[in-house]
Amino acid sequence: MRQVPLAVVPAERSSEMIPLLKSKGFVDLSARITKQDGLRYIPILESAVKDVEAMGITVSGGPAYSEASRPPMERILATMSFLSEQERSLLPDKWEIAGDVATVKLDRSLYKYADLLGKAYADAIGVSSVLADVSGVSGEFRVPDMRLLYGHTGESIKVQNRIKYCFDVTKVMFASGNLVERGRMETLDCRGETVVDMFAGIGYFTLPLAKFSGAKKVFACEKNPDSYRFLVKNIALNEVQDIVVPLLGDNRDIAGKGFADRILMGYVQTTSLFVPKALSMAKKGCIIHYHDTFPTGKESENVNRIFTDNCGPDGYEILSIREVKSFAPSVSHYVADVKVF
């Protein structure tokens, strides 16, 4: 590691001296400032050593730790050092990345620093655009509410479990919490099966299942035109055009009865309203992957009630129920694998 001259400044004077040294062009911006025992070690240029010493600052030597090796949150806090302690405590330390775009959940009180914050996060994370997730998703189409902080909006590609997902974070949601369930789709043995994905979105479950499970045909239905557009793109991007048939519209309009070996119901909260349609498409022995939200600990009771109401107490068998993720206090998103007769 290369050695550089370091200006040694007491921590209590660093907020004054670091900006001053930077303003004079003395700081080596390719290396990062370090701290130890109440002192700040500021990397400076060789040509600035005499000028820094003339300011009464001690100069020593030491390793040039790369600025790029500094943890992202540490770099963001350093860039936004002018914020009050309260404001700094509100800075998000987690983010979602899709291709060249990052999204953060930002307290509204910090919107006045939108440009500076956006650039600080973009530089630290290594993306070209940063958006704030204002209020999550809403409406039947689960449309995101995003505010651009820095850069530009547009399409990005997120690679997850060997699947490429193309989407625009301002137009469609990406359910990052469903990662394990998406991974499970590719491990299913669907050889020779006809599958229906009733809520395909941009292909969250359709794509891994179509690419890796051995399914013969997957009918992927999506009602949101923006999501459908990306679904079609992603089918081509993942080279499963010969397996997946995209369908634009309400899944209750899908033609045909008793043809599906497996049905994906990747929706929540109102999923039970679509069970009658799923049952009409199901062959005897069809497996339904039923997603819904229930009070924690009440999932089995609720799944049994829903399927008993629709097929009778002897018309189904619950193979398994798994928690996908927390949804709200004392409420979780579950997926039940249900075999129907």
C-alpha positions as CSV (number, residue, x, y, z in Angstrom):
1,M,0.0,0.0,0.0
2,R,1.4,3.4,-1.0
3,Q,2.5,5.8,1.8
4,V,1.2,9.4,1.9
5,P,1.8,12.4,4.1
6,L,-1.0,12.8,6.8
7,A,-2.1,16.0,8.4
8,V,-2.7,15.2,12.1
9,V,-5.6,17.1,13.6
10,P,-7.3,16.7,17.0
11,A,-10.8,15.4,16.6
12,E,-12.4,18.5,18.2
13,R,-10.8,20.7,15.4
14,S,-11.6,18.3,12.5
15,S,-14.9,19.9,11.6
16,E,-13.0,23.2,11.1
17,M,-9.7,22.0,9.6
18,I,-10.9,19.4,7.1
19,P,-13.1,21.8,5.1
20,L,-10.3,24.4,5.3
21,L,-7.6,22.0,3.9
22,K,-10.0,20.8,1.2
23,S,-10.8,24.4,0.2
24,K,-7.1,25.1,-0.3
25,G,-6.7,22.0,-2.5
26,F,-4.3,20.3,0.0
27,V,-6.2,17.1,0.5
28,D,-5.5,13.9,-1.4
29,L,-9.0,12.9,-2.4
30,S,-8.0,9.5,-3.6
31,A,-7.4,8.3,0.0
32,R,-9.6,8.4,3.0
33,I,-9.4,10.2,6.3
34,T,-8.8,7.9,9.3
35,K,-9.1,8.3,13.0
36,Q,-7.3,6.9,16.1
37,D,-6.9,8.0,19.7
38,G,-8.9,11.2,19.4
39,L,-6.9,12.3,16.2
40,R,-7.9,12.6,12.6
41,Y,-5.3,11.7,10.0
42,I,-6.0,13.6,6.8
43,P,-4.1,12.5,3.6
44,I,-2.6,15.4,1.9
45,L,-0.7,15.9,-1.4
46,E,3.2,15.9,-1.3
47,S,3.2,19.3,-2.8
48,A,1.1,20.7,0.1
49,V,3.3,19.4,3.0
50,K,5.2,22.7,3.6
51,D,2.0,24.7,3.3
52,V,0.2,22.5,5.8
53,E,3.1,22.6,8.2
54,A,3.1,26.4,7.9
55,M,-0.4,26.4,9.2
56,G,0.9,24.9,12.4
57,I,-0.4,21.4,11.6
58,T,1.8,18.3,12.3
59,V,2.5,16.1,9.3
60,S,3.3,12.5,9.6
61,G,3.4,9.5,7.1
62,G,1.1,6.6,6.8
63,P,-0.8,4.2,4.4
64,A,-3.2,5.6,1.9
65,Y,-6.4,3.7,2.5
66,S,-8.5,3.9,-0.6
67,E,-11.6,6.0,-0.3
68,A,-13.4,3.3,-2.3
69,S,-12.7,0.8,0.5
70,R,-14.5,2.9,3.0
71,P,-17.9,1.5,4.1
72,P,-20.7,3.3,2.1
73,M,-22.5,4.5,5.2
74,E,-19.3,6.0,6.6
75,R,-18.7,7.8,3.3
76,I,-22.3,9.1,3.2
77,L,-22.1,10.4,6.8
78,A,-18.8,12.1,6.0
79,T,-20.3,13.8,2.9
80,M,-23.3,14.9,4.9
81,S,-21.3,16.0,7.9
82,F,-23.0,19.4,7.9
83,L,-26.3,17.8,9.0
84,S,-27.4,18.1,12.6
85,E,-27.0,15.1,14.9
86,Q,-30.8,14.5,14.7
87,E,-30.8,14.7,10.9
88,R,-27.8,12.3,10.6
89,S,-29.7,9.8,12.8
90,L,-32.5,9.8,10.2
91,L,-30.2,8.9,7.2
92,P,-31.2,5.4,5.9
93,D,-28.5,2.8,6.2
94,K,-30.2,0.3,3.9
95,W,-31.2,0.5,0.3
96,E,-32.4,-1.6,-2.6
97,I,-30.3,-1.7,-5.8
98,A,-31.7,-2.6,-9.3
99,G,-29.0,-2.3,-11.9
100,D,-27.8,1.3,-11.8
101,V,-30.6,2.6,-9.6
102,A,-30.9,2.6,-5.8
103,T,-34.0,3.3,-3.7
104,V,-34.1,4.4,-0.1
105,K,-36.7,5.1,2.5
106,L,-36.1,8.7,3.4
107,D,-37.6,10.8,6.2
108,R,-39.6,13.7,4.6
109,S,-37.7,16.2,6.8
110,L,-34.6,15.4,4.7
111,Y,-36.2,16.1,1.3
112,K,-34.8,19.7,1.4
113,Y,-31.3,18.1,0.9
114,A,-32.6,15.9,-1.9
115,D,-29.8,16.7,-4.5
116,L,-27.0,16.4,-2.0
117,L,-28.3,13.3,-0.4
118,G,-29.0,11.6,-3.7
119,K,-25.5,12.3,-5.0
120,A,-23.9,11.2,-1.7
121,Y,-25.7,7.8,-1.8
122,A,-25.1,7.5,-5.6
123,D,-21.3,8.0,-5.1
124,A,-21.1,5.7,-2.0
125,I,-23.2,2.9,-3.4
126,G,-21.9,3.1,-7.0
127,V,-25.1,3.8,-8.9
128,S,-26.1,6.6,-11.3
129,S,-29.6,7.3,-9.9
130,V,-31.2,7.4,-6.4
131,L,-34.9,7.5,-5.6
132,A,-36.8,7.9,-2.4
133,D,-39.6,5.4,-1.7
134,V,-42.2,7.9,-0.5
135,S,-45.1,5.7,0.6
136,G,-44.6,2.1,-0.7
137,V,-47.1,0.7,-3.2
138,S,-50.8,1.3,-3.5
139,G,-53.9,0.4,-5.5
140,E,-54.9,-2.7,-7.3
141,F,-51.8,-2.5,-9.5
142,R,-49.4,-2.0,-6.5
143,V,-47.9,1.1,-8.2
144,P,-44.8,2.5,-6.4
145,D,-44.7,6.1,-5.1
146,M,-41.2,7.3,-5.8
147,R,-39.4,10.6,-5.8
148,L,-36.2,11.2,-7.8
149,L,-33.4,12.5,-5.6
150,Y,-30.5,12.3,-8.1
151,G,-29.8,11.1,-11.7
152,H,-32.6,10.0,-14.0
153,T,-35.4,7.4,-14.0
154,G,-35.6,4.5,-16.5
155,E,-35.3,0.8,-16.9
156,S,-32.9,-1.2,-14.9
157,I,-32.0,-4.9,-14.8
158,K,-31.7,-6.8,-11.5
159,V,-30.1,-10.2,-11.5
160,Q,-31.3,-12.5,-8.8
161,N,-31.0,-16.3,-8.5
162,R,-29.7,-16.4,-12.1
163,I,-32.8,-14.6,-13.4
164,K,-32.7,-11.2,-15.1
165,Y,-35.6,-8.9,-14.1
166,C,-36.0,-5.7,-16.2
167,F,-38.2,-3.1,-14.7
168,D,-38.6,0.6,-13.9
169,V,-38.8,1.3,-10.2
170,T,-41.1,4.2,-10.7
171,K,-43.7,2.1,-12.5
172,V,-43.7,-1.3,-11.0
173,M,-42.8,-2.8,-7.6
174,F,-40.1,-5.3,-7.0
175,A,-40.9,-7.6,-4.1
176,S,-37.4,-8.1,-2.6
177,G,-38.7,-9.9,0.4
178,N,-39.9,-12.8,-1.8
179,L,-36.3,-13.8,-2.6
180,V,-36.5,-17.2,-0.9
181,E,-39.8,-18.1,-2.5
182,R,-38.5,-17.1,-6.0
183,G,-35.5,-19.3,-5.4
184,R,-37.8,-22.2,-4.4
185,M,-39.7,-21.9,-7.7
186,E,-36.6,-23.1,-9.6
187,T,-36.2,-26.1,-7.4
188,L,-39.7,-27.5,-8.0
189,D,-40.1,-30.6,-10.2
190,C,-42.6,-29.5,-12.8
191,R,-41.5,-31.7,-15.6
192,G,-44.2,-32.0,-18.2
193,E,-46.6,-29.7,-16.3
194,T,-49.0,-27.0,-17.4
195,V,-48.7,-24.1,-15.0
196,V,-50.8,-21.0,-14.6
197,D,-49.4,-17.9,-12.8
198,M,-52.5,-15.9,-12.0
199,F,-50.6,-12.8,-10.8
200,A,-47.4,-12.8,-12.9
201,G,-46.2,-9.2,-12.4
202,I,-42.9,-8.8,-14.2
203,G,-42.3,-12.6,-13.9
204,Y,-41.2,-12.9,-10.3
205,F,-42.3,-16.6,-10.0
206,T,-42.9,-17.4,-13.6
207,L,-39.3,-16.9,-14.8
208,P,-37.4,-19.1,-12.3
209,L,-40.1,-21.8,-12.6
210,A,-40.1,-21.7,-16.5
211,K,-36.3,-21.6,-16.7
212,F,-35.3,-24.3,-14.2
213,S,-38.3,-26.5,-13.1
214,G,-38.9,-28.4,-16.4
215,A,-42.5,-27.1,-16.9
216,K,-43.9,-27.8,-20.3
217,K,-46.0,-24.6,-20.5
218,V,-46.6,-21.6,-18.2
219,F,-49.5,-19.2,-18.8
220,A,-48.5,-16.0,-17.1
221,C,-51.4,-13.5,-16.6
222,E,-50.9,-9.9,-15.6
223,K,-53.5,-7.1,-15.5
224,N,-51.2,-4.0,-15.1
225,P,-50.1,-2.9,-18.6
226,D,-46.7,-1.6,-17.3
227,S,-46.0,-4.9,-15.5
228,Y,-47.1,-6.8,-18.5
229,R,-44.7,-4.9,-20.8
230,F,-41.8,-5.8,-18.5
231,L,-43.1,-9.4,-18.3
232,V,-42.8,-9.8,-22.0
233,K,-39.3,-8.2,-22.0
234,N,-38.2,-10.5,-19.2
235,I,-39.5,-13.6,-21.0
236,A,-37.3,-12.8,-23.9
237,L,-34.4,-11.7,-21.7
238,N,-34.4,-15.1,-20.0
239,E,-35.0,-17.0,-23.2
240,V,-38.1,-18.8,-22.2
241,Q,-40.4,-17.7,-25.0
242,D,-41.0,-21.3,-26.0
243,I,-42.4,-22.1,-22.5
244,V,-44.2,-18.9,-21.3
245,V,-47.4,-17.6,-22.8
246,P,-48.0,-14.0,-21.5
247,L,-51.6,-13.0,-21.1
248,L,-52.7,-9.4,-20.6
249,G,-55.9,-8.9,-18.6
250,D,-57.9,-10.2,-15.6
251,N,-57.1,-13.8,-14.7
252,R,-60.8,-14.5,-14.3
253,D,-61.0,-14.2,-18.0
254,I,-58.5,-17.0,-18.8
255,A,-60.2,-19.5,-21.0
256,G,-60.4,-23.2,-20.3
257,K,-61.3,-25.6,-17.5
258,G,-59.4,-28.4,-15.8
259,F,-56.2,-28.0,-17.6
260,A,-53.6,-26.8,-15.0
261,D,-51.2,-29.1,-13.1
262,R,-50.0,-26.3,-10.9
263,I,-51.3,-22.8,-10.2
264,L,-49.3,-19.8,-8.7
265,M,-51.4,-17.3,-6.7
266,G,-48.7,-14.8,-5.7
267,Y,-51.0,-12.0,-4.4
268,V,-52.0,-11.0,-0.9
269,Q,-55.0,-9.7,1.1
270,T,-57.7,-10.4,-1.5
271,T,-56.3,-13.7,-2.9
272,S,-59.2,-15.7,-1.6
273,L,-61.6,-14.0,-4.0
274,F,-59.7,-15.7,-6.9
275,V,-59.8,-19.3,-5.4
276,P,-63.0,-20.2,-7.4
277,K,-61.3,-19.3,-10.7
278,A,-58.2,-21.3,-9.7
279,L,-60.3,-24.3,-8.9
280,S,-62.0,-24.1,-12.2
281,M,-58.7,-24.3,-14.0
282,A,-57.2,-27.0,-11.8
283,K,-56.9,-30.7,-12.8
284,K,-57.5,-33.3,-10.1
285,G,-54.3,-33.4,-8.1
286,C,-53.3,-29.8,-9.1
287,I,-51.0,-28.1,-6.6
288,I,-51.9,-24.4,-5.8
289,H,-49.3,-22.2,-4.3
290,Y,-51.6,-19.9,-2.4
291,H,-50.2,-16.6,-1.0
292,D,-52.0,-14.4,1.6
293,T,-51.6,-12.4,4.7
294,F,-52.8,-13.7,8.1
295,P,-52.4,-12.9,11.8
296,T,-49.3,-14.6,13.0
297,G,-50.1,-18.1,14.2
298,K,-53.5,-18.2,12.5
299,E,-52.3,-19.2,9.1
300,S,-53.3,-22.8,9.2
301,E,-56.8,-22.0,10.5
302,N,-57.3,-19.4,7.8
303,V,-56.0,-21.5,4.9
304,N,-58.3,-24.4,6.0
305,R,-61.3,-22.1,6.2
306,I,-60.7,-20.7,2.7
307,F,-60.3,-24.0,1.0
308,T,-63.1,-25.7,3.0
309,D,-65.4,-22.9,1.9
310,N,-64.5,-23.4,-1.7
311,C,-64.0,-27.2,-2.1
312,G,-65.4,-28.8,1.0
313,P,-63.5,-30.4,3.9
314,D,-62.4,-33.4,1.8
315,G,-61.6,-31.6,-1.4
316,Y,-58.0,-30.5,-0.6
317,E,-54.9,-31.3,1.3
318,I,-52.5,-28.7,2.8
319,L,-49.0,-30.0,2.0
320,S,-47.1,-27.2,3.7
321,I,-47.4,-23.6,4.9
322,R,-44.4,-21.2,5.1
323,E,-43.9,-17.7,6.2
324,V,-42.6,-15.6,3.3
325,K,-42.0,-12.4,5.3
326,S,-43.4,-10.1,7.9
327,F,-46.1,-7.9,6.5
328,A,-47.2,-5.7,9.5
329,P,-47.1,-6.0,13.3
330,S,-48.4,-9.4,14.2
331,V,-49.3,-10.1,10.5
332,S,-47.2,-12.2,8.1
333,H,-47.3,-13.1,4.4
334,Y,-47.6,-16.9,4.0
335,V,-47.6,-19.3,1.1
336,A,-49.5,-22.5,1.4
337,D,-49.0,-25.4,-1.0
338,V,-52.4,-27.0,-1.4
339,K,-53.3,-30.1,-3.4
340,V,-56.9,-30.1,-4.7
341,F,-58.9,-33.2,-5.6
